[in-house]
Amino acid sequence: MFERQPGLHTHLKDVAIRAIRVARRMRMTAEEVDEVGRAAELHDVGKMAIPDAILNKSGALDGNEWAFMERHTVIGERILSAAPALVPVARIVRSTHERFDGTGYPDQLSADAIPLGARVILVCDAFDAMTSSRPYSEPLPPEAALAELRRCSGTQFDPRVVTAFCAVASEARGDASPLARSFA
């Protein structure tokens, strides 16, 4: 993944750091925290099968491009499921774009039908997307991204995860560690 998209490494690392902290805050078991961390590090592995023209497009994707892009979670699940030890991680990866209200993909799961780890990764991934430069948008300041997470709580995002994420972000502001900078 790093060879194909060098910038993806930083994104995956930041999402994983945040996801682990949020999972701990939500009192997930040590095994669940580990699975969330590994799934966060690998949640975009299916993008290896998406053409660069779609991944790097500077404008909006058309319907066919979106349909292709939405396959990356299923592709990622297939790739990871090839290793028996990663089957639980693969299940989480498949659901990382499911929305709390059931309008996500690939299975239109809603609320608690979505694995908790996937709900955690979705919030962390969205925050990272909003606060990073992308071909199609300028980054938002962290406070604006947090406000957007709160605004979409209950529709796109699990309200419990948003609350935990905001608490972790608030705690990190007073910390000078590299871990805290991932929330800056």
Residue pairs with C-beta under 8 A, 6 or more apart in sequence:
1 8
1 9
1 12
1 44
1 45
1 47
1 48
2 8
2 9
4 48
5 47
5 55
8 44
8 47
11 44
11 128
11 132
12 40
12 41
12 42
12 43
12 44
13 41
13 182
14 128
14 182
15 40
15 41
15 43
15 121
15 124
15 125
15 128
16 37
16 40
16 41
17 179
17 182
18 40
18 124
18 127
18 128
18 165
18 168
18 182
18 183
19 36
19 37
19 39
19 40
19 117
19 120
19 121
19 124
20 33
20 36
20 37
20 40
21 168
21 172
21 179
22 120
22 123
22 124
22 161
22 164
22 165
22 168
23 32
23 33
23 36
23 37
23 117
23 120
24 33
25 164
25 167
25 168
26 116
26 120
26 160
26 161
26 164
28 36
28 116
28 117
32 116
32 117
35 88
35 89
35 92
35 117
36 92
36 117
36 120
36 121
38 86
38 89
39 89
39 92
39 93
39 96
39 117
39 118
39 121
40 120
40 121
40 124
40 125
42 76
42 80
42 86
42 89
42 93
43 73
43 76
43 92
43 93
43 96
43 121
43 125
44 72
44 76
45 75
45 76
45 79
45 80
45 93
46 71
46 72
46 73
46 74
46 75
46 76
46 77
46 78
46 79
46 93
47 55
47 72
47 76
48 75
48 79
49 71
49 72
49 75
50 68
50 69
50 71
50 72
51 68
54 61
54 65
54 68
54 69
56 135
57 65
57 135
57 136
58 135
58 136
59 136
60 136
61 69
70 97
70 105
70 106
71 106
73 93
73 94
73 95
73 96
73 97
73 105
73 106
74 94
74 106
76 90
76 93
76 94
77 90
77 91
77 93
77 94
78 90
79 90
80 86
80 87
80 89
80 90
80 93
81 87
81 90
91 115
92 115
92 117
92 118
92 121
93 118
94 106
94 107
94 118
95 107
95 109
95 114
95 115
95 118
96 118
96 121
96 122
96 125
97 104
97 105
97 106
97 122
98 104
98 105
98 107
98 108
98 109
98 110
98 114
98 118
98 119
98 122
99 110
99 122
99 155
99 156
99 157
100 110
100 111
100 114
100 119
100 154
100 155
100 156
100 157
100 158
100 159
101 110
101 154
101 155
101 156
102 108
102 109
102 110
102 111
104 114
104 156
111 158
114 158
116 158
116 161
119 157
119 158
119 161
120 161
120 164
120 165
122 156
122 157
122 161
123 149
123 157
123 158
123 161
123 162
123 165
124 165
126 145
126 148
126 149
126 156
126 157
127 142
127 145
127 146
127 149
127 165
130 139
130 140
130 144
130 145
130 148
131 139
131 140
131 141
131 142
131 145
132 139
133 139
140 148
142 169
142 183
142 184
146 166
146 169
149 157
149 162
149 165
149 166
150 162
150 166
152 162
153 159
153 162
153 163
168 183
169 183
172 179
172 180
172 182
172 183
172 184
173 180
173 183
173 184
174 180
